[in-house]
Amino acid sequence: MAAIAYPPIPVWEIGPLQFSLHGVFAAVGFFAGFWLVVRLLERRGFDPAGFHSLAVWILIGGLLGARLLTAPAALLDGAGWAALNPVVGNYSIMGGFAGGIVVGLWRMRRSGLPILLHLDLAGFGLATGTVVGRIGDLAIVEHLGRATTAAWGYEVRPGYDLAPQHNGLECTVAEAGPDAICGVYHHVALYDMVGAGILLAVLWLIYRRAPLRYGQLFSVWVAWYGLQRFVLDSLRFGMGDATLGGFTWNQVSALGGAALGAALFWWFGRRRPRASAEEDAKLGAGSAPAPQESRTGEDHLRHPPEVG
């Protein structure tokens, strides 16, 4: 296989509106991740009603965060106060995560929900949402990186209608080289999807085999995904992303997130009890009936097993 090649599904224009599978799968990913967290809460014996009440707040926080995390770099680049427009401009998945988490923390504190428990389970939802959401990026071929000769690069062929940010990579048959291709580029969205899938598997393995202390599972997600984005965004430098010196703005925020995740892992390891059925009971487990499957042979899913 020389490279990955498939025709993109273009962004459709319906009057003044644009319809893109990027947005569709971002929404599907949000609800898929939210549903998974609800199921995990139920299996742990918690009433998910409190978490349900967070949905709209987390969604609004995610949208605002996705927009505003790009603002500092845009301001430094001379964009002016238009960079703070909450609805017009670039969006960042890192900002979406940060905004949703910050607003979720605020609402959980006001609602009296066990914060670290919910954050630990949210790691599964965030990883799942990334995997599902990236399907839309693959469909419209967005977030390509630098040119590459790797067999897993994405091959742009004449006539391909890429996502608008990559219009400059398109070419006609007459403009194509002797190989009849416009170029081969790192498929960063695909790499991010694969990395998030591996992270999801690692989180699940830890959850089932060696439960950590409350808050540490979420810290693993923060540190892993931050480091993953730092590495992957190095493949996008020079592709039009906002930059701060020798790094993209996403790299700067991702590296900060990874460092924060590592610090939180250490902090929670010293300050919080290990996740167990007994500790869950102190936090309110048993306030809702367990799902039927948990009472018929899957009780090990309700609580992470206690380890030594």
N, C-alpha and C positions, 0 to 999 in steps of 0.2 A: 504494500500500500504506500503510494507516494505521499498522500496527504488526505485529510478529511475534506470532502466536498459535497455540498448539497445546496440546492437553491433556497435562499431565504424566503420566509413569508413576509412580504413587505408591510409597512405601516399603511393602513387604509385611511384615506381622507373622505369624511362624510360631511359635506358642507364645511363649516368652520372648525369641525372637530376632527381629531385624529384617533383612530382605533388601532391599538397595538397589542399583540399577544404578550408583550413585556408587562403591561399593566394588568392584563387578565391573570397571568400566572403569579404575579406579585400578590394579587388579592387571594387567589386560590392557596398560595403558600401561607399567607397570614392565617386563613381559616383552618388549614390543615394542621399547622403548628398549634393553634389555639385548641383545636379539638383534641389533639394528642395530650396536651397538658391536662385538660379536663378529665380525660380517661385515666391518666396516671393518678390524679387526685382521688378519683373515685376508687381506684384499686388500692390506694393507701388508706381508704376509709374516711376521707374528708368530704365535706359537703362542697361541691364546686360552685355553689351559687355566688359566693363572694368573688370568685375569680371571673365568673360570667359578667359581673357588674363592671369589671375592668376593661372589657373589650373595646368599647367606643373610646375610652380615655387613652388606651394604649395605641389604638389606630391613629388618633389625632396627634399624639405625641410622636409617633413614628413618622408621620408625614411632615410635621414641622421640623423634626430633627434631621430628616433626610435632606430637606431643603437648606436648613440653616448651617449645617456642618460645613457646607462648601463656602459659606460667606467669608470667613477670615481670609482664605487664600484669594478670593475674588476682590476683597477690599485692598489687600496688599498689591494686587495686580492693577489697581486703579479703576475698579468697576464703579466706585461711588456707592451711595446709599441704596442704589437699585439692587445691590447684592443681598440686601436684607428683605427683599420682597418675598413673602412666605409662599407664593404660588407660582412665580415666574422665575425660571433659571434652572441650574443643574441640580440633580438630586444624588445623594450618596447612600448606599445601603448601610455603611457604617453609621452614618448619622441617623438613619431610620432605626437601627437597633438601639443606639444611645438614647434617642428621644423617647422611644417606647419604654425602655427600661426606667429612665428617670421619672417619667410620668406614672408608670406602673408602681414604682417605689412610693411615690407621694400618695397615690390612692390607696395602696395597701396599708400604709401607716395610718391613714385617716380611717380606714375600714377595720383596723385591728386584725388583719390577716397575718399569719406567720410568714414573715418576709423571706427568710432564707430557704424555707421549704419550697415556697413558690418559685424562687429564683432557680433553685436546683432543677426543678422540673421544667422550668422555662427554657433551660439549655436544650432540652430535647425539641421543644417547639421551635426555637430559633434555628437549630440545625436543619430540622425538617423543612421549615419555611424557606431556607436558603436553597435546598435541593430542588424543591418544587418551583420556587420562583425563578431559578436559573433556566428552567425549561423555556420560558418566554424569551430570555436572552439568546438561547441557542436558536430558537425559531426565527427571530428577526436578524440574527447574527450581529450582536452588539458586544462591545468590550473586547474587540480584537487588540492584540498587542503588537510588538515589533515583528519585523520580518524574521522568518526562521526557515531552516532546512529540515526540521524535525518531522518525522512521519506523522505525528499527531497534530501538526499545524493545520490551519484552515486554508484551503485553496480557493482563492477568489477567481472565478472564471468570467469571461466576457458576458455581459448581460445580467449578471447577478445584481439585484437591488438590495444592498445592505441597509442596515439601520442608518438614519440620517447622519450620525456622527462619523460614519465611515464613507461618505460619498466620495471623498478624495481617493479612496482605494479602488474604486470601480474603474472599469475601462471597457472599451469597445473591442470588437474582433480586430479592427485595424490597429489599435493601440497595444494589443497583447503581444508578448514576445514570441520567440520561435516555438516555445512550448505551449502557446495558446492559453496562457494563464496571466492574470493580472498581478499575482503575487501570492505568497504563502505566509500566514501570520499566526502568532501564538493565539490559541483560542482560550483566552483567559477565563471567560465565563464557564467553559467546560471544565477547566482545571479547578475552578472554585466549587463547582457542583460536586466533582469527585472528592475534593478535600472535605467538603461539608458532609458527604456521605460517610467517609472514613471516620470523621469526628463523631457522627451520630452512632456508629457502631462501637467506637471506643467508649463513649458515654454510657451506652447500654451495657457493655461488658463490665465497666466499673460498677454500675448501679446494681447489676445482678450478682457479681462475684465478690466485690470488695467495696462495700459502701463506705464513703468518706464521711467526714464531719459536715454538719450542715453548713452550706455555703461553698464548700470546696468543689462540688460538681459544677456549679455555675462558674466558679473561678477557672476550672479547666476549659470550659467553653470560651470564656473571655480570652484567656492566654493563647489557646490554640488558634482560634479564629483571627485574633489580632495578628499573630505571627504569620499565619497563612496569607492574610491580605497584604502584609508588608512585603512578603516574598513575591507574591503574584503581581502586585502593582509595580514591581521593578521591571516587569515585562511590558508595561504600558508607558514608561517614561518617554516623553517626546511624542505621544499620540494625542496631544491636545488637552490633557488633564491639567488642572491647576497645580502649580508647583511651588515649593518653598525651597529655594536653593537647589541642592542635588537630589531632592526627593519630591514625589507627588504629595499633595495634601492628604490623600488617603493613606499613604505610607506613614506620614507623621502621626495621624490619628490612630492608625492601626498599631504602630509600635508603642504608642502611649497606652493603648488598651491592653496590649500583651503584657507590658510591665505592671499595669494595675492588676491584671488577673493573677500574675505570679505573686504579687504582694498580698492580695486577698487570700490566695491559697494558703500562704504561710500564716497569715493572721487568723483565719478561721480554724486552722489546724491547732492553734494554741488556745483558742478562746471558746470553741463550740463543741458540744457533745457529738459523738458518732451517731449517724442516722440509724434508728432502730424502731421496732414496733413500740417499745416502751416510751421512747422519747416522742414518737408521733402521738401517742395517747395524751401526753402532757400538752401537746399543741392543739388538741381537739379532734384527733382521729376517732372515728366511731360516731360522729355526728350525722353520718349518712349511711344507709345500707350499702353493703358492697355489691358490685355487679354480680349477676348470676354466675358467670363463669368463674369468678373468684371463689365462690362457695362450692364449686364442683370440681375441684382439682387444680386450681391455679392460685391458691392462697399465697404462694411464694411471690406473686406479682404485687400483692397489696403492700408489702413492706420489703425493703432491701434486707437480706439476711444479715444477722449480727455476726461480726467477725471478731475473733479473739482479742 
